[in-house]
Amino acid sequence: MANQPIDRSHLSTEQMNPAAADLHAMSVVDCVQLINQEDALIAQAVAASKVQISALISAAEHGFSAAGRLIYLGAGTSGRLGVLDASEAPPTFHVEPGKVVGIIAGGDSALRTSSESAEDDPHGARGELAALKLSDDDTLVGIAAGGTTPYVRGAFDIARSFAPRITTGMITCSDVEAPPSCEHLILLDTGPEVIAGSTRMKAGTATKLVLNTISTTLMVRSGRVYQNLMVDMRPTNDKLRDRAARVVSRLTGLEREQALKQLDIAGNSVKAAVVMHTRGVNLDTASRLLENARGRLGDVLQGHAGPDLW
């Protein structure tokens, strides 16, 4: 007899939502209203897990601020969400490629073409994790809406075999036990979906909110944001150049045209442009000040970047 699939009927994400029992007969207006009502519960589910989210970020902060990476791993929708968040880090925060990594079961082709069967192999992530040459400074975040995905649950033991003190966490929307090698379990209790089992809906949205929170907070804590401005962004197109000029203007008081010229002189570095103007130094000195402050613009502006450079 062929292997039987795991019975997942007890998972809340797989159960029927009573409010949607007559979904097939609803009007467009009623469908929209019902989905909106259910979506309104998402923020509450995320808020209820803020302690666990904070604990994972705090555990990851030291390693990430050093040489460590943030690694997302998942299958299907969960994997796609991880890859999406990872892909948005370089243009937003100018982190080097590979600082935030997204791994999806089935590889990059699974981003567009379903490869859900790849999620059934608990050893499936070994090749991708081995290629990363994991270190104890890294953080692995597994993403599994139902919490039972073998590909995700098995990845933690694999990661620990390469880096025994790697930080590990799992985001799930079902009340399950954490895998043995997973330190931080983040439960987002979004409840049954409007369409039973369709975790691309509430579960997916809640997961995206948490991924936004994890990556953004780590970027803030590692000095890639000043005030609430993207001071590490790189103006690679007209929209971003306009935004960069506005950031420079806000932090220096320069008019827009002057800010654009300052960006040119600073090699399109927002941080360098601000330091050059506010401290009256050239690009080389501004760059050394920032390097001495580990990129933290606030430290440079407050004079904590190292007296040897003043």
NORHUNOR-V602698 format. One record per residue. N is the residue number from 1. RES is the residue in one letter. PSI is psi in whole degrees, -180 to 180 (NA if undefined). Layout:
n=N res=RES psi=PSI
n=N res=RES psi=PSI
This chain:
n=1 res=M psi=135
n=2 res=A psi=152
n=3 res=N psi=134
n=4 res=Q psi=142
n=5 res=P psi=154
n=6 res=I psi=138
n=7 res=D psi=111
n=8 res=R psi=17
n=9 res=S psi=-21
n=10 res=H psi=-13
n=11 res=L psi=137
n=12 res=S psi=-32
n=13 res=T psi=-15
n=14 res=E psi=-8
n=15 res=Q psi=164
n=16 res=M psi=141
n=17 res=N psi=115
n=18 res=P psi=-33
n=19 res=A psi=-19
n=20 res=A psi=18
n=21 res=A psi=-31
n=22 res=D psi=27
n=23 res=L psi=-39
n=24 res=H psi=-22
n=25 res=A psi=4
n=26 res=M psi=152
n=27 res=S psi=170
n=28 res=V psi=-47
n=29 res=V psi=-43
n=30 res=D psi=-38
n=31 res=C psi=-47
n=32 res=V psi=-44
n=33 res=Q psi=-43
n=34 res=L psi=-47
n=35 res=I psi=-41
n=36 res=N psi=-40
n=37 res=Q psi=-42
n=38 res=E psi=-39
n=39 res=D psi=-28
n=40 res=A psi=-16
n=41 res=L psi=-13
n=42 res=I psi=-49
n=43 res=A psi=-35
n=44 res=Q psi=-41
n=45 res=A psi=-40
n=46 res=V psi=-43
n=47 res=A psi=-35
n=48 res=A psi=-17
n=49 res=S psi=18
n=50 res=K psi=-31
n=51 res=V psi=-45
n=52 res=Q psi=-38
n=53 res=I psi=-45
n=54 res=S psi=-39
n=55 res=A psi=-41
n=56 res=L psi=-45
n=57 res=I psi=-43
n=58 res=S psi=-39
n=59 res=A psi=-32
n=60 res=A psi=-21
n=61 res=E psi=-49
n=62 res=H psi=-49
n=63 res=G psi=-40
n=64 res=F psi=-38
n=65 res=S psi=-19
n=66 res=A psi=-117
n=67 res=A psi=5
n=68 res=G psi=165
n=69 res=R psi=157
n=70 res=L psi=119
n=71 res=I psi=120
n=72 res=Y psi=144
n=73 res=L psi=129
n=74 res=G psi=179
n=75 res=A psi=153
n=76 res=G psi=-137
n=77 res=T psi=-41
n=78 res=S psi=-43
n=79 res=G psi=-40
n=80 res=R psi=-39
n=81 res=L psi=-40
n=82 res=G psi=-44
n=83 res=V psi=-39
n=84 res=L psi=-49
n=85 res=D psi=-39
n=86 res=A psi=-39
n=87 res=S psi=-22
n=88 res=E psi=-9
n=89 res=A psi=-47
n=90 res=P psi=-48
n=91 res=P psi=-29
n=92 res=T psi=-41
n=93 res=F psi=3
n=94 res=H psi=35
n=95 res=V psi=152
n=96 res=E psi=149
n=97 res=P psi=132
n=98 res=G psi=-6
n=99 res=K psi=-38
n=100 res=V psi=124
n=101 res=V psi=138
n=102 res=G psi=124
n=103 res=I psi=129
n=104 res=I psi=137
n=105 res=A psi=129
n=106 res=G psi=-6
n=107 res=G psi=-177
n=108 res=D psi=-28
n=109 res=S psi=-24
n=110 res=A psi=-10
n=111 res=L psi=-31
n=112 res=R psi=-31
n=113 res=T psi=127
n=114 res=S psi=134
n=115 res=S psi=45
n=116 res=E psi=-27
n=117 res=S psi=-23
n=118 res=A psi=-18
n=119 res=E psi=-11
n=120 res=D psi=-6
n=121 res=D psi=111
n=122 res=P psi=-15
n=123 res=H psi=7
n=124 res=G psi=-24
n=125 res=A psi=1
n=126 res=R psi=-46
n=127 res=G psi=-46
n=128 res=E psi=-41
n=129 res=L psi=-37
n=130 res=A psi=-40
n=131 res=A psi=-26
n=132 res=L psi=-15
n=133 res=K psi=63
n=134 res=L psi=148
n=135 res=S psi=169
n=136 res=D psi=-14
n=137 res=D psi=-12
n=138 res=D psi=161
n=139 res=T psi=126
n=140 res=L psi=121
n=141 res=V psi=110
n=142 res=G psi=143
n=143 res=I psi=120
n=144 res=A psi=104
n=145 res=A psi=-44
n=146 res=G psi=-13
n=147 res=G psi=3
n=148 res=T psi=-2
n=149 res=T psi=115
n=150 res=P psi=-38
n=151 res=Y psi=-41
n=152 res=V psi=-49
n=153 res=R psi=-36
n=154 res=G psi=-20
n=155 res=A psi=-27
n=156 res=F psi=-44
n=157 res=D psi=-39
n=158 res=I psi=-47
n=159 res=A psi=-43
n=160 res=R psi=-28
n=161 res=S psi=-26
n=162 res=F psi=-37
n=163 res=A psi=94
n=164 res=P psi=-27
n=165 res=R psi=20
n=166 res=I psi=144
n=167 res=T psi=134
n=168 res=T psi=143
n=169 res=G psi=155
n=170 res=M psi=134
n=171 res=I psi=125
n=172 res=T psi=159
n=173 res=C psi=15
n=174 res=S psi=147
n=175 res=D psi=91
n=176 res=V psi=165
n=177 res=E psi=145
n=178 res=A psi=145
n=179 res=P psi=152
n=180 res=P psi=-36
n=181 res=S psi=13
n=182 res=C psi=118
n=183 res=E psi=-40
n=184 res=H psi=117
n=185 res=L psi=123
n=186 res=I psi=109
n=187 res=L psi=122
n=188 res=L psi=100
n=189 res=D psi=78
n=190 res=T psi=-11
n=191 res=G psi=-175
n=192 res=P psi=144
n=193 res=E psi=161
n=194 res=V psi=-42
n=195 res=I psi=116
n=196 res=A psi=126
n=197 res=G psi=-5
n=198 res=S psi=80
n=199 res=T psi=4
n=200 res=R psi=-10
n=201 res=M psi=-107
n=202 res=K psi=-46
n=203 res=A psi=-43
n=204 res=G psi=-42
n=205 res=T psi=-43
n=206 res=A psi=-42
n=207 res=T psi=-44
n=208 res=K psi=-40
n=209 res=L psi=-42
n=210 res=V psi=-40
n=211 res=L psi=-43
n=212 res=N psi=-44
n=213 res=T psi=-44
n=214 res=I psi=-54
n=215 res=S psi=-42
n=216 res=T psi=-44
n=217 res=T psi=-40
n=218 res=L psi=-37
n=219 res=M psi=-41
n=220 res=V psi=-48
n=221 res=R psi=-22
n=222 res=S psi=11
n=223 res=G psi=17
n=224 res=R psi=5
n=225 res=V psi=140
n=226 res=Y psi=134
n=227 res=Q psi=-121
n=228 res=N psi=36
n=229 res=L psi=145
n=230 res=M psi=73
n=231 res=V psi=-10
n=232 res=D psi=3
n=233 res=M psi=155
n=234 res=R psi=121
n=235 res=P psi=85
n=236 res=T psi=-3
n=237 res=N psi=177
n=238 res=D psi=-41
n=239 res=K psi=-46
n=240 res=L psi=-32
n=241 res=R psi=-41
n=242 res=D psi=-43
n=243 res=R psi=-42
n=244 res=A psi=-41
n=245 res=A psi=-38
n=246 res=R psi=-36
n=247 res=V psi=-47
n=248 res=V psi=-43
n=249 res=S psi=-44
n=250 res=R psi=-40
n=251 res=L psi=-14
n=252 res=T psi=-21
n=253 res=G psi=3
n=254 res=L psi=148
n=255 res=E psi=164
n=256 res=R psi=-48
n=257 res=E psi=-39
n=258 res=Q psi=-39
n=259 res=A psi=-40
n=260 res=L psi=-41
n=261 res=K psi=-40
n=262 res=Q psi=-38
n=263 res=L psi=-43
n=264 res=D psi=-47
n=265 res=I psi=-33
n=266 res=A psi=10
n=267 res=G psi=33
n=268 res=N psi=18
n=269 res=S psi=116
n=270 res=V psi=-47
n=271 res=K psi=-47
n=272 res=A psi=-40
n=273 res=A psi=-42
n=274 res=V psi=-46
n=275 res=V psi=-42
n=276 res=M psi=-44
n=277 res=H psi=-48
n=278 res=T psi=-29
n=279 res=R psi=-5
n=280 res=G psi=42
n=281 res=V psi=167
n=282 res=N psi=177
n=283 res=L psi=-41
n=284 res=D psi=-44
n=285 res=T psi=-41
n=286 res=A psi=-42
n=287 res=S psi=-40
n=288 res=R psi=-37
n=289 res=L psi=-44
n=290 res=L psi=-40
n=291 res=E psi=-41
n=292 res=N psi=-29
n=293 res=A psi=13
n=294 res=R psi=37
n=295 res=G psi=3
n=296 res=R psi=103
n=297 res=L psi=-39
n=298 res=G psi=-40
n=299 res=D psi=-39
n=300 res=V psi=-46
n=301 res=L psi=-26
n=302 res=Q psi=4
n=303 res=G psi=23
n=304 res=H psi=23
n=305 res=A psi=2
n=306 res=G psi=111
n=307 res=P psi=-20
n=308 res=D psi=-16
n=309 res=L psi=-4
n=310 res=W psi=NA
